[in-house]
Amino acid sequence: MTILVAYGSSRHGTAGLAEMIAEAFVRLGHEAVALPARTAGPPAGYDAVVVAGSISAGRWHRDARRWVRSHAQILRATPTWLVTSGPLDDSARSGALPPIPQVASAMDLVAARGHMTFGGFLAPDARGFPASAMARTRSGDWRDPEHVREWVASVDAELSAI
Ligand SMILES: Cc1cc2nc3c(=O)[nH]c(=O)nc-3n(C[C@H](O)[C@H](O)[C@H](O)COP(=O)(O)O)c2cc1C
């Protein structure tokens, strides 16, 4: 299958997560590409779509929100999953964090098949306020390749059943 991972990312953390997701699909024999939502264009011709966005101050990344709204009609007709990249701790590893309200609304809009929150990334030298202040105490990389592979395997199993 051909799979698009579209992402909204401010400081490359979610971009890297989207690449990890695409790579995990490729390992399972799919064709998968990760593209910035801002330039991805319509998701026509893909067999499945993942939309990933970082959380900032409780909000899903604007590029992800806009892209989902712009292409809601195609996404409703395509198996779609939404992803959040956020917590700067290991709380996402349980796989049980619920979608934030903006993501829950986006899931309704496109009849998404599922959602996952993955741990986030913040570089110690992050620039700009308040990221630089946060980075003093909370920098690190909580993107977990094993968590990504497990989730992608579960999506793959659902796709096989469609
Ligand atoms: C200013 C700022 C606000 C953030 N707010 C939240 C938040 O409300 N909830 C959360 O889970 N993570 C929050 N994070 C963590 C980010 O979601 C995490 O660093 C993410 O991986 C960033 O992705 P990006 O580099 O693609 O933008 C915040 C990070 C920054 C720098």
PDBQT file of the ligand as one rigid body, heavy atoms in Angstrom, charges set to zero:
ROOT
HETATM    1  C1  LIG A 201       6.466  26.181  23.930  1.00  0.00    +0.000 C 
HETATM    2  C2  LIG A 201       6.139  24.712  24.042  1.00  0.00    +0.000 A 
HETATM    3  C3  LIG A 201       4.899  24.319  24.508  1.00  0.00    +0.000 A 
HETATM    4  C4  LIG A 201       4.598  22.953  24.624  1.00  0.00    +0.000 A 
HETATM    5  N1  LIG A 201       3.358  22.581  25.077  1.00  0.00    +0.000 NA
HETATM    6  C5  LIG A 201       3.073  21.265  25.205  1.00  0.00    +0.000 A 
HETATM    7  C6  LIG A 201       1.793  20.843  25.674  1.00  0.00    +0.000 A 
HETATM    8  O1  LIG A 201       0.912  21.627  25.943  1.00  0.00    +0.000 OA
HETATM    9  N2  LIG A 201       1.585  19.504  25.798  1.00  0.00    +0.000 N 
HETATM   10  C7  LIG A 201       2.538  18.582  25.487  1.00  0.00    +0.000 A 
HETATM   11  O2  LIG A 201       2.292  17.376  25.635  1.00  0.00    +0.000 OA
HETATM   12  N3  LIG A 201       3.746  18.953  25.000  1.00  0.00    +0.000 NA
HETATM   13  C8  LIG A 201       4.040  20.261  24.866  1.00  0.00    +0.000 A 
HETATM   14  N4  LIG A 201       5.244  20.637  24.373  1.00  0.00    +0.000 N 
HETATM   15  C9  LIG A 201       6.207  19.640  23.932  1.00  0.00    +0.000 C 
HETATM   16  C10 LIG A 201       6.168  19.511  22.407  1.00  0.00    +0.000 C 
HETATM   17  O3  LIG A 201       4.928  19.062  21.974  1.00  0.00    +0.000 OA
HETATM   18  C11 LIG A 201       7.261  18.543  21.953  1.00  0.00    +0.000 C 
HETATM   19  O4  LIG A 201       8.485  19.161  22.220  1.00  0.00    +0.000 OA
HETATM   20  C12 LIG A 201       7.112  18.196  20.493  1.00  0.00    +0.000 C 
HETATM   21  O5  LIG A 201       7.879  17.039  20.195  1.00  0.00    +0.000 OA
HETATM   22  C13 LIG A 201       7.537  19.363  19.605  1.00  0.00    +0.000 C 
HETATM   23  O6  LIG A 201       7.452  18.965  18.270  1.00  0.00    +0.000 OA
HETATM   24  P1  LIG A 201       8.067  19.862  17.097  1.00  0.00    +0.000 P 
HETATM   25  O7  LIG A 201       9.533  19.940  17.353  1.00  0.00    +0.000 OA
HETATM   26  O8  LIG A 201       7.726  19.101  15.878  1.00  0.00    +0.000 OA
HETATM   27  O9  LIG A 201       7.386  21.184  17.153  1.00  0.00    +0.000 OA
HETATM   28  C14 LIG A 201       5.566  21.984  24.257  1.00  0.00    +0.000 A 
HETATM   29  C15 LIG A 201       6.817  22.403  23.786  1.00  0.00    +0.000 A 
HETATM   30  C16 LIG A 201       7.115  23.741  23.680  1.00  0.00    +0.000 A 
HETATM   31  C17 LIG A 201       8.470  24.147  23.183  1.00  0.00    +0.000 C 
ENDROOT
TORSDOF 0
